[in-house]
Amino acid sequence: MSPNKRLVVGQGQISGYISIFLAVLALLGILCFHYPEKLTTPEFREIYTKDSMEVLMLGGVIASFFFAALSVVLSKKLKWGWPGFVLAALAVVLGALGVEGRDVAKSSWHFGLDWMILDLLLMVAIFVPLELFFPKNNNQTKFHEEWRTDLTYFVISHLFIQFFGIVTQKPAVLFFGWMGLDQLHTWIQSLPFALALFLAFFSTDLFQYWAHRFFHTRVALWRFHSIHHSTQNMDWLAGSRTHFIDIFFTRAMTFIPLYVLGFSSTVFNVYIIFIAIHAVLIHANTRINFGPIKYIFTTPQYHHWHHCEDPKYYGHNFASIFPFIDMIFGTYYLPKNEWPAGTGVHEASYPKGFIKQSVYPFTKSPFDTDLNMEERSDR
């Protein structure tokens, strides 16, 4: 498919791809049922039930067959329908219709395959229709030239959730674990839910703001953060393109207020769900401006300006949730209903692909810079 050819509703391609997508998730789900100790996440097993996952598996397989058939009907050929049929049939052969959950033995390590499947399913269900019917860039297809790279980042960050979680929590535990914060935690957890949630949003966004800005104003660190900015195709997957060094530092800084203040599990879970969806939204290829809400919460338009490829607009909109934090520190920029002409980094030979981008920051001297980093921050 041409990278500039958008999918069109009613031609069978979309339903064919949906069929393939659901069948692949079903196949991965079978692995989770067979090897839950190594492929599922203890924290998420406490949220969903085995019965709900069995129903989801059955629904996914049936839906895969349905969309494969729909693709054949709409396109009048098997071109986009047969892969879904084959993969869904394979899932049935491997036991998708008869899988049963079981008690899970304790394991010292695990991959987050269940988290990857559920989050991918949710994000696709929300954002693919949003970008399909309300696109900002009408010429950008879901299968642009770098979609595989972004999907690779998404998969790896989810599969290694245990590793990233341990590493990013260690700094907070190491530096603040000795302080005896039980009384503070009790007081925080006694606050009204709305107030506690706002405090969680504000404190984490403030820490994230400065961590984010720090990566923009230090050449050596910009090498890592530039990976995130290198995408020229802003969409729901673009936010996943983040170097692991960037993830460690930024998430560790964000985790500090969560650990120190000790929010209730309800506040913490709502925060995690909001961030998981909102971080995808602000990178999405959607023209929705959100009216007055864009002055309260960051939106795609707001964050796209942060990714603007034109150097004269560098150094703006570092906040992830609240625009007023950028207003306080003089980095706010939102020109009414205008959008940036393009996104990306100001470097023509930027490497393509997950492996090359992962290695790239280590191959550059901290004194070998292609742009003025202080200029990025001050403008």
C-alpha positions in Angstrom: 0.0 0.0 0.0 1.2 3.5 -0.8 2.2 5.4 2.4 0.0 8.3 1.3 -3.1 6.2 0.5 -5.7 6.3 3.3 -8.1 3.4 4.0 -11.6 4.0 2.6 -14.7 2.7 4.4 -16.8 0.2 2.4 -14.0 -1.4 0.3 -13.3 -4.4 2.5 -9.7 -3.4 3.5 -10.6 -2.1 6.9 -12.7 -5.1 7.9 -10.0 -7.4 6.6 -7.4 -5.7 8.7 -9.7 -5.8 11.8 -10.2 -9.6 11.2 -6.4 -10.2 11.1 -5.9 -7.9 14.1 -8.4 -9.8 16.3 -7.2 -13.2 15.2 -3.6 -12.3 16.1 -4.7 -11.1 19.5 -6.6 -14.3 20.0 -3.5 -16.4 19.2 -1.5 -14.3 21.7 -4.3 -14.7 24.2 -4.1 -18.5 24.0 -0.4 -18.3 25.0 -1.5 -16.2 28.1 -4.0 -18.9 29.1 -1.4 -21.7 28.7 1.5 -19.9 30.3 0.0 -17.3 32.8 3.0 -17.4 35.2 5.4 -16.1 32.5 3.1 -14.1 30.2 0.7 -12.3 32.5 1.1 -9.5 34.9 0.1 -10.0 38.6 -1.2 -6.5 39.0 -3.6 -6.8 36.1 -4.7 -10.3 37.0 -6.3 -8.7 40.1 -8.3 -6.4 37.9 -9.8 -8.8 35.3 -11.3 -12.2 35.9 -10.7 -15.5 34.0 -14.3 -15.6 33.1 -14.2 -12.2 31.4 -11.1 -13.2 29.5 -12.7 -16.4 28.3 -15.7 -14.4 27.0 -13.3 -11.8 25.4 -11.4 -14.7 23.7 -14.6 -16.2 22.3 -15.9 -12.8 21.2 -12.6 -12.0 19.5 -12.6 -15.2 17.4 -16.2 -14.8 16.4 -15.6 -11.2 15.5 -12.6 -12.1 13.4 -14.6 -14.6 11.3 -17.3 -12.0 11.0 -15.0 -9.2 9.7 -13.3 -11.6 7.4 -16.6 -12.5 5.8 -17.6 -8.8 5.7 -14.3 -8.1 3.9 -15.1 -10.7 1.2 -18.7 -9.3 0.8 -17.6 -5.7 0.5 -14.5 -6.3 -1.8 -16.0 -9.3 -3.7 -12.7 -11.0 -3.4 -10.6 -12.9 -0.8 -7.6 -10.6 -0.9 -8.1 -9.0 2.5 -10.4 -11.7 4.0 -8.5 -14.9 3.8 -5.7 -14.1 6.2 -8.2 -13.4 9.0 -10.1 -16.7 8.2 -6.9 -18.7 8.3 -5.6 -17.1 11.6 -9.0 -17.3 13.3 -9.2 -21.0 12.3 -5.8 -21.6 13.7 -6.8 -20.0 16.9 -9.8 -22.4 17.1 -7.6 -25.4 16.4 -5.3 -24.3 19.2 -8.2 -24.2 21.6 -9.5 -20.6 21.6 -13.1 -21.7 22.0 -12.3 -24.0 24.9 -9.6 -22.2 26.9 -10.2 -22.0 30.7 -8.4 -19.9 33.2 -6.7 -21.5 36.2 -4.9 -20.5 39.4 -1.5 -19.0 38.7 1.6 -20.0 40.6 3.9 -17.2 41.9 6.7 -16.4 39.5 9.8 -14.3 40.0 9.6 -12.8 36.5 7.1 -12.3 33.8 6.3 -10.6 30.5 3.3 -8.3 30.2 1.7 -10.0 27.2 -1.8 -9.7 28.8 -1.2 -6.0 29.4 -0.1 -5.5 25.8 -3.1 -7.4 24.4 -5.7 -5.5 26.5 -4.1 -2.0 26.0 -3.6 -2.5 22.3 -7.3 -3.7 21.9 -8.5 -0.7 23.9 -6.4 1.9 22.0 -7.3 0.5 18.6 -11.0 0.5 19.5 -10.8 4.2 20.6 -8.3 5.8 18.3 -8.5 4.1 14.9 -12.1 5.2 14.4 -11.3 8.6 15.7 -8.4 9.1 13.2 -10.4 7.5 10.5 -13.4 9.7 10.7 -11.8 12.9 12.1 -8.3 13.0 10.7 -6.0 16.1 11.0 -3.8 14.9 8.1 -6.1 13.5 5.5 -3.2 12.0 3.4 -1.8 10.0 6.3 -2.7 6.3 6.3 -2.6 4.0 9.3 0.2 2.1 7.5 2.6 4.9 6.9 6.3 4.0 6.3 7.2 3.9 10.0 4.2 2.3 11.6 6.1 -1.0 12.2 8.8 1.0 14.1 6.2 2.6 16.4 4.4 -0.7 16.9 7.7 -2.3 17.9 8.2 0.4 20.6 4.6 -0.3 21.8 5.1 -4.0 22.1 8.5 -3.8 23.8 7.4 -1.2 26.4 4.4 -3.4 27.3 6.1 -6.8 27.3 8.9 -5.5 29.6 6.5 -3.8 32.0 8.0 -5.6 35.0 11.5 -4.4 34.2 10.5 -0.8 33.5 8.3 -0.7 36.6 11.1 -1.9 38.9 13.8 0.3 37.5 11.6 3.5 37.5 10.3 2.9 41.0 13.8 2.3 42.5 14.9 6.0 42.7 11.8 7.0 44.7 12.1 4.0 47.1 15.9 4.5 47.5 15.7 8.3 48.2 12.5 8.5 50.2 11.8 5.0 51.6 13.7 5.8 54.9 11.6 8.9 55.7 8.6 7.2 57.3 5.8 8.7 55.3 2.9 6.8 56.8 1.2 9.8 58.4 1.5 11.8 55.2 0.0 8.9 53.3 -2.9 8.6 55.8 -3.7 12.3 55.4 -3.5 12.2 51.6 -5.8 9.2 51.5 -8.3 11.0 53.7 -8.7 13.9 51.2 -11.9 14.0 49.0 -11.4 11.9 45.9 -11.6 14.8 43.4 -9.0 16.8 45.4 -6.7 13.8 45.7 -7.0 13.1 42.0 -6.1 16.7 41.1 -3.1 16.6 43.4 -1.9 13.4 41.8 -2.4 14.9 38.3 -0.7 18.2 39.2 2.3 16.8 41.2 3.2 14.2 38.6 2.8 16.7 35.7 5.0 19.2 37.5 7.8 16.7 38.0 7.3 15.4 34.4 7.4 19.0 33.1 10.9 19.6 34.4 12.2 16.1 33.5 10.8 16.7 30.0 12.3 20.2 29.7 15.6 18.9 31.0 15.8 16.4 28.1 15.3 19.3 25.7 18.0 21.5 27.2 20.9 19.1 27.5 22.5 18.0 24.3 23.5 14.5 25.6 20.0 13.9 26.8 18.4 15.3 23.7 20.0 12.5 21.8 17.7 10.1 23.6 14.6 12.3 23.6 15.0 13.1 19.9 13.9 9.6 19.2 10.4 10.5 20.4 10.4 13.6 18.3 11.7 11.9 15.1 8.3 10.8 13.9 6.8 12.7 11.0 3.5 10.8 11.2 1.7 11.9 14.4 -0.9 9.3 15.3 -2.1 7.1 18.2 1.1 5.0 18.0 3.6 7.9 17.8 3.7 8.4 21.6 5.1 4.9 22.0 8.3 5.8 20.2 10.5 6.6 23.2 14.0 5.5 23.9 14.4 3.3 27.0 16.8 5.8 28.7 14.1 8.5 28.2 11.5 6.1 29.7 13.6 5.3 32.8 14.4 8.9 33.7 11.0 10.5 32.9 8.9 7.8 34.6 11.2 7.7 37.6 10.7 11.4 38.1 7.0 11.1 37.6 6.8 8.2 40.1 8.4 10.3 42.9 5.3 12.3 43.9 3.1 9.2 43.6 5.4 7.3 46.1 6.0 10.2 48.4 2.4 11.3 48.7 1.0 7.7 48.8 -2.3 8.1 47.0 -5.0 5.5 47.5 -5.2 2.6 45.1 -8.4 4.1 43.6 -6.7 7.4 42.8 -3.6 5.7 41.5 -5.7 3.4 39.2 -7.7 6.3 37.8 -4.5 8.3 37.2 -2.9 5.3 35.4 -6.0 4.8 33.2 -6.2 8.5 32.4 -2.6 8.8 31.5 -2.6 5.7 29.4 -5.5 7.1 27.2 -4.5 10.7 27.3 -0.9 10.2 26.3 -2.1 8.4 23.2 -4.8 11.1 22.5 -2.4 14.0 22.4 -0.3 12.3 19.7 -3.3 11.3 17.7 -4.0 12.3 14.1 -7.3 14.0 14.8 -8.5 17.5 14.0 -10.8 17.7 17.0 -10.0 20.9 18.9 -12.0 20.1 22.1 -13.3 23.7 22.4 -12.6 25.4 25.8 -11.3 22.1 27.2 -8.1 22.7 25.4 -7.3 25.5 27.8 -7.7 23.1 30.8 -6.2 19.9 29.5 -3.5 19.4 26.8 -4.9 18.3 23.5 -3.6 17.0 20.1 -3.3 20.5 18.8 -1.3 21.6 21.9 1.1 18.7 21.8 1.6 18.7 18.0 3.0 22.2 18.4 5.5 20.7 20.8 6.5 18.3 18.0 6.7 21.0 15.4 9.7 20.5 13.0 10.2 24.3 12.5 13.1 25.4 14.9 11.5 28.8 15.6 8.7 27.0 17.5 11.0 24.8 19.6 10.8 24.9 23.4 7.1 25.0 24.0 4.3 22.9 25.6 6.3 20.6 27.9 3.4 19.8 30.2 1.6 16.5 29.7 -1.7 17.2 31.3 -2.2 20.9 32.4 -1.4 23.8 30.0 -1.3 26.2 32.9 2.0 24.7 34.0 3.6 25.9 30.7 1.9 29.3 31.3 3.6 29.5 34.8 7.0 28.9 33.3 6.7 30.8 30.1 6.6 27.9 27.6 2.9 28.0 26.6 2.1 28.3 22.9 -1.4 27.7 21.4 -2.3 29.9 18.4 -6.1 29.7 18.3 -7.0 27.0 15.7 -3.7 26.8 13.9 -1.7 23.6 13.6 2.0 23.1 12.8 2.8 22.5 9.2 4.9 19.4 10.0 6.4 17.4 12.8 9.8 15.7 13.2 13.4 16.6 14.0 15.6 19.1 12.2 18.0 16.5 10.9 17.7 15.1 7.4 19.7 11.9 8.0 17.9 10.7 11.2 18.0 6.9 11.4 14.9 4.8 10.7 13.9 1.6 12.5 13.9 0.5 16.2 17.4 -1.0 16.4 19.1 1.9 14.6 17.3 4.5 16.8 18.1 2.6 20.0 21.8 2.6 19.2 21.9 6.1 17.7 22.3 8.2 20.9 25.3 6.1 22.0 27.1 6.7 18.7 27.0 10.5 18.9 29.5 12.6 20.9 27.8 14.9 23.4 29.7 17.8 21.8 28.6 16.8 18.3 25.3 18.6 18.1 23.1 19.6 15.1 21.2 22.3 16.8 21.4 24.8 19.7 19.7 23.1 22.7 19.5 26.3 24.8 17.7 27.9 21.8 15.2 25.0 21.9 14.3 25.9 25.5 14.3 29.6 25.3 12.2 30.2 22.2 
